[in-house]
């Protein structure tokens, strides 16, 4: 029997958690007590339940997180729902939550392989006092033992005696045996502490354990047998938890990992049949043990996972997918899955969806505020599903600052070619029907110049400035002939003249290319 006390809360979020399970059809509210008239005439809503608990808890304003949320579960289905409910009531009474008038919600969950209940109530007693919860988790375990009639200290001593019958050659191996039995074990100074239920149950001199060390188990035949077993069952299980469960059930072998849960650095094999402990590295490297699938199977799994991600979020981008699959040592690029040095194409519909989403993300970087802006950007970035693109409710400060800066340029009479100046600022002019836009593709800004009432006449090509000759200068024969045909260059300053700006404007290089802007793929 296990009672897991979950975090407290100011807003009783446990009600929403359990009601969400109910809405999904994997849980049921089986008991509601002391909620006034709620539930008498109609099924109470989650907000009504939360409101009642908050009002009830307001009797004691000193309790910041009045929610008490506990999950009680048994092994498998060894107890029925009614039996577990009876146990839960005894547990609550022993814990101080069984007084008359205490509001209580009990949910039964059906989404795991074991019968379990979730209970929600308040840490405030009916008379307004705070229900004591010092050393709550330890007290919880003691309550369970008392109800079930367990003698935890006696059981700990029996398990230690059983562990001493195994062949082990180090403290780490003795610890692995005890961990496989559900204990926490640690050494401090010259003593070994055996902990269970949040409480130290037994203290043993380290010398007592050390005296039991024997030569390491080295039987090669058994190690080869275990290697074959591990590899065979690794290939039919998807994770280490499933592998651990199957080996324990079929062969009486416990795998105890050391290190972080997701990245263990080693493991021990506890062979309960032969009462031996074997260092895992003698059998199969931990990396090889945890490699649960072939590359082909992994490719399929990754592809299925990407498919689920696209189903959950139809707009997910390549970068977001990468952050999800990188732990599997995989990534995608241009419609190709790469994994462990190998690659294969994604299914076409996935590749197309991801490419579309990448383009949608590029459009949304501009924060279009109107449908016309969105539609133009979708046209530029070749996005056919305009309905998937979000329209921003407000203009960004980048847009506001850009409008202000462009207005300064338009109002500056010393700027001869506004179009060229805008191009220098990174803006491209785009004409769409009778509307003119300025677009900065680097800074992701789009400005509707027509809507903002800019003087669009300033964008027109300027007439050629007349050339003023100095009185003392007479054109030579060659320059007179050149000016007579083209008049493209100031004969005084040449290409380095202070009027070079006029020459650039005359060529009109920016005027001709702005409306032809294309996005390179």
LUMLOLUM-583671 format. One record per residue (C-alpha): z, x, y. Coordinates in steps of 0.05 Angstrom, whole numbers, padded with zeros to 5 digits, always signed. Layout:
<rs>
ZXY ...
</rs>
This chain:
<rs>
+00000+00000+00000 -00019+00026+00068 +00000+00001+00138 -00041+00033+00194 -00012+00022+00263 -00070+00022+00313 -00067+00039+00388 -00032-00006+00438 -00068-00040+00495 -00056-00074+00562 -00110-00126+00552 -00101-00140+00477 -00170-00114+00459 -00152-00121+00385 -00166-00196+00393 -00238-00182+00414 -00246-00131+00358 -00224-00181+00305 -00261-00240+00335 -00325-00198+00336 -00316-00187+00261 -00307-00262+00253 -00372-00276+00290 -00408-00227+00243 -00381-00265+00183 -00340-00207+00155 -00271-00232+00176 -00231-00297+00182 -00171-00318+00223 -00124-00341+00168 -00061-00352+00208 -00041-00367+00280 +00032-00378+00298 +00071-00393+00362 +00011-00400+00409 +00035-00465+00440 -00018-00520+00436 -00075-00471+00425 -00112-00487+00361 -00085-00558+00358 -00146-00595+00382 -00200-00542+00379 -00212-00471+00356 -00184-00426+00410 -00231-00378+00444 -00217-00303+00446 -00203-00306+00521 -00152-00363+00510 -00116-00321+00457 -00115-00260+00501 -00091-00301+00560 -00033-00329+00521 -00012-00261+00495 -00014-00231+00564 +00026-00288+00594 +00077-00284+00538 +00083-00208+00547 +00093-00214+00622 +00166-00231+00607 +00177-00155+00605 +00137-00119+00658 +00163-00051+00638 +00119-00049+00575 +00052-00021+00597 +00016-00031+00530 +00047-00092+00496 -00005-00100+00441 +00019-00087+00370 -00040-00082+00322 -00031-00062+00249 -00078-00061+00189 -00046-00073+00121 -00086-00057+00058 -00076-00050-00016 -00113-00009-00068 -00178-00044-00085 -00163-00117-00100 -00098-00108-00138 -00067-00160-00092 -00097-00227-00072 -00103-00248+00001 -00043-00294-00006 -00001-00240-00039 -00019-00190+00015 -00002-00243+00068 +00067-00252+00038 +00077-00176+00039 +00054-00174+00112 +00107-00225+00132 +00161-00184+00098 +00135-00122+00132 +00134-00154+00202 +00205-00179+00192 +00230-00110+00173 +00193-00079+00232 +00225-00129+00281 +00166-00175+00292 +00190-00234+00250 +00235-00272+00299 +00223-00346+00312 +00175-00355+00370 +00138-00289+00361 +00063-00302+00371 +00022-00279+00312 -00052-00273+00293 -00071-00253+00223 -00144-00237+00205 -00170-00223+00135 -00229-00173+00133 -00282-00171+00079 -00324-00110+00100 -00290-00058+00055 -00277-00049-00019 -00203-00066-00012 -00164-00128+00009 -00137-00117+00079 -00109-00156+00137 -00106-00142+00212 -00046-00169+00250 -00041-00176+00326 +00023-00192+00364 +00064-00168+00423 +00116-00114+00428 +00157-00163+00470 +00208-00204+00432 +00215-00279+00445 +00277-00265+00489 +00238-00215+00531 +00268-00151+00505 +00225-00094+00480 +00218-00089+00404 +00241-00019+00384 +00187+00027+00359 +00218+00097+00357 +00186+00138+00302 +00146+00076+00287 +00098+00105+00235 +00154+00138+00195 +00194+00074+00199 +00133+00035+00176 +00127+00078+00113 +00201+00070+00099 +00194-00006+00105 +00136-00006+00056 +00176+00036+00006 +00236-00010+00013 +00195-00073+00001 +00159-00043-00059 +00221-00010-00086 +00191+00059-00083 +00234+00121-00088 +00190+00169-00050 +00235+00230-00057 +00239+00221-00133 +00164+00213-00137 +00154+00276-00095 +00199+00316-00141 +00161+00290-00202 +00094+00308-00171 +00119+00378-00154 +00141+00388-00226 +00073+00365-00250 +00037+00413-00202 +00078+00471-00229 +00045+00460-00297 -00023+00479-00269 -00053+00549-00270 -00058+00574-00198 -00059+00643-00169 -00043+00632-00095 -00005+00588-00047 -00073+00559-00024 -00086+00536-00095 -00017+00505-00103 -00028+00470-00036 -00095+00443-00062 -00061+00412-00122 -00010+00376-00078 -00063+00355-00028 -00102+00323-00085 -00040+00282-00099 -00037+00258-00027 +00014+00305+00004 +00014+00350+00065 +00038+00420+00050 +00054+00478+00097 +00092+00543+00095 +00142+00564+00149 +00181+00628+00145 +00204+00633+00072 +00200+00560+00055 +00147+00510+00033 +00150+00439+00061 +00122+00379+00023 +00108+00320+00070 +00088+00248+00054 +00090+00184+00094 +00100+00223+00158 +00165+00254+00133 +00184+00318+00097 +00205+00296+00028 +00220+00364-00003 +00233+00436+00017 +00221+00492-00033 +00233+00567-00027 +00166+00603-00024 +00191+00652-00077 +00197+00594-00126 +00123+00579-00118 +00103+00652-00117 +00137+00664-00184 +00088+00615-00215 +00025+00653-00193 -00019+00672-00252 -00084+00710-00257 -00142+00672-00226 -00181+00626-00271 -00245+00662-00292 -00272+00627-00354 -00347+00635-00342 -00367+00580-00391 -00325+00527-00355 -00350+00551-00287 -00422+00543-00310 -00406+00473-00336 -00375+00455-00269 -00434+00484-00232 -00482+00439-00270 -00437+00378-00260 -00432+00391-00185 -00507+00399-00175 -00524+00339-00218 -00477+00291-00182 -00491+00322-00114 -00564+00300-00122 -00545+00227-00135 -00494+00221-00079 -00506+00220-00004 -00442+00252+00022 -00381+00292+00001 -00335+00231+00000 -00379+00196-00051 -00384+00260-00092 -00308+00268-00091 -00297+00197-00114 -00347+00201-00172 -00322+00268-00198 -00250+00243-00197 -00268+00179-00233 -00314+00209-00286 -00285+00278-00299 -00215+00280-00270 -00237+00333-00221 -00213+00334-00148 -00251+00370-00094 -00205+00393-00038 -00241+00418+00024 -00212+00466+00075 -00231+00468+00149 -00258+00414+00194 -00276+00347+00163 -00350+00352+00180 -00357+00427+00173 -00311+00452+00117 -00312+00527+00106 -00291+00524+00033 -00263+00483-00024 -00221+00483-00087 -00234+00448-00153 -00173+00416-00185 -00190+00407-00259 -00135+00358-00280 -00160+00355-00352 -00150+00430-00362 -00095+00435-00309 -00130+00492-00273 -00149+00507-00201 -00215+00542-00189 -00239+00572-00123 -00302+00534-00106 -00341+00596-00086 -00338+00619-00160 -00377+00556-00179 -00423+00536-00122 -00427+00558-00049 -00400+00504-00002 -00467+00501+00036 -00504+00488-00029 -00452+00437-00052 -00461+00397+00012 -00537+00398+00011 -00543+00328-00016 -00618+00316-00015 -00686+00348-00023 -00729+00360+00039 -00773+00301+00019 -00712+00256+00013 -00684+00281+00078 -00751+00268+00113 -00749+00197+00087 -00677+00188+00109 -00690+00216+00178 -00751+00172+00186 -00712+00110+00164 -00657+00129+00213 -00707+00135+00270 -00735+00067+00251 -00665+00037+00256 -00654+00071+00323 -00719+00040+00349 -00697-00028+00323 -00629-00023+00357 -00659+00005+00422 -00734-00010+00430 -00735+00036+00491 -00703+00098+00460 -00737+00162+00480 -00753+00226+00443 -00696+00263+00477 -00646+00209+00458 -00670+00210+00386 -00663+00286+00385 -00590+00280+00405 -00579+00234+00345 -00614+00275+00291 -00599+00346+00312 -00537+00347+00268 -00584+00339+00209 -00621+00401+00232 -00682+00359+00249 -00723+00342+00311 -00788+00307+00330 -00843+00331+00376 -00910+00298+00390 -00904+00251+00331 -00883+00304+00281 -00816+00309+00245 -00790+00381+00237 -00736+00395+00186 -00711+00459+00153 -00775+00498+00168 -00821+00442+00144 -00856+00385+00180 -00893+00320+00168 -00923+00266+00214 -00882+00206+00234 -00908+00138+00215 -00960+00119+00268 -00923+00058+00294 -00861+00101+00307 -00900+00157+00340 -00935+00106+00385 -00869+00071+00403 -00835+00137+00421 -00894+00160+00463 -00893+00092+00499 -00818+00098+00511 -00826+00168+00539 -00876+00140+00588 -00831+00082+00605 -00775+00132+00619 -00821+00170+00666 -00836+00105+00704 -00763+00087+00709 -00747+00155+00738 -00781+00129+00802 -00733+00069+00805 -00788+00019+00823 -00757-00037+00864 -00816-00086+00863 -00864-00111+00810 -00923-00081+00848 -00891-00012+00847 -00875-00020+00773 -00945-00043+00756 -00977+00015+00794 -00933+00066+00760 -00947+00034+00692 -01021+00040+00707 -01014+00114+00726 -00971+00131+00665 -01012+00087+00619 -00955+00039+00600 -00982-00026+00573 -00914-00061+00564 -00894-00071+00636 -00842-00122+00613 -00801-00065+00582 -00795-00028+00649 -00732-00042+00688 -00737-00058+00762 -00682-00027+00805 -00643-00078+00846 -00630-00029+00903 -00666+00029+00935 -00638+00098+00920 -00615+00143+00977 -00672+00190+00957 -00722+00135+00973 -00687+00119+01039 -00686+00192+01061 -00759+00201+01041 -00781+00141+01082 -00743+00168+01142 -00776+00237+01134 -00846+00208+01126 -00836+00165+01188 -00820+00228+01227 -00886+00258+01204 -00926+00196+01221 -00894+00193+01291 -00905+00266+01305 -00967+00269+01350 -00972+00344+01340 -00989+00333+01267 -01065+00332+01268 -01076+00312+01194 -01020+00268+01168 -01053+00265+01100 -01053+00340+01093 -00982+00345+01117 -00959+00293+01065 -00995+00333+01012 -00956+00395+01033 -00892+00354+01025 -00912+00337+00954 -00938+00266+00967 -01002+00237+00940 -01035+00177+00975 -01055+00121+00928 -01095+00060+00951 -01085-00001+00906 -01126-00061+00932 -01101-00072+01003 -01036-00034+00994 -01025+00041+01007 -00973+00081+00971 -00945+00151+00979 -00922+00180+00912 -00883+00244+00900 -00889+00260+00825 -00841+00319+00827 -00784+00282+00862 -00800+00215+00830 -00808+00175+00894 -00856+00118+00908 -00862+00089+00978 -00902+00027+00996 -00929+00050+01063 -00959-00018+01078 -00894-00055+01065 -00855-00004+01106 -00903-00016+01165 -00928+00055+01172 -00986+00067+01220 -01039+00075+01166 -01091+00093+01219 -01059+00161+01219 -01084+00171+01148 -01156+00165+01169 -01198+00229+01174 -01193+00258+01244 -01256+00272+01285 -01276+00344+01293 -01241+00378+01351 -01289+00403+01404 -01294+00479+01409 -01273+00508+01475 -01305+00574+01494 -01274+00624+01542 -01314+00630+01606 -01324+00705+01598 -01350+00699+01527 -01424+00690+01512 -01445+00672+01442 -01488+00724+01409 -01554+00708+01379 -01526+00706+01308 -01466+00663+01325 -01507+00615+01367 -01552+00603+01308 -01492+00593+01261 -01458+00544+01309 -01522+00507+01318 -01526+00491+01244 -01455+00480+01220 -01402+00496+01272 -01350+00504+01217 -01314+00565+01245 -01284+00583+01311 -01324+00643+01335 -01266+00671+01373 -01211+00670+01321 -01251+00670+01257 -01215+00653+01193 -01150+00682+01222 -01152+00642+01286 -01093+00602+01311 -01139+00542+01301 -01143+00554+01226 -01109+00486+01217 -01171+00453+01246 -01215+00490+01196 -01173+00465+01137 -01173+00395+01163 -01248+00398+01172 -01259+00415+01099 -01220+00353+01080 -01199+00383+01013 -01136+00340+01009 -01169+00276+01034 -01219+00276+00977 -01171+00290+00920 -01112+00244+00935 -01146+00181+00910 -01171+00216+00848 -01103+00238+00824 -01095+00234+00749 -01037+00248+00703 -01053+00303+00655 -01030+00289+00584 
</rs>
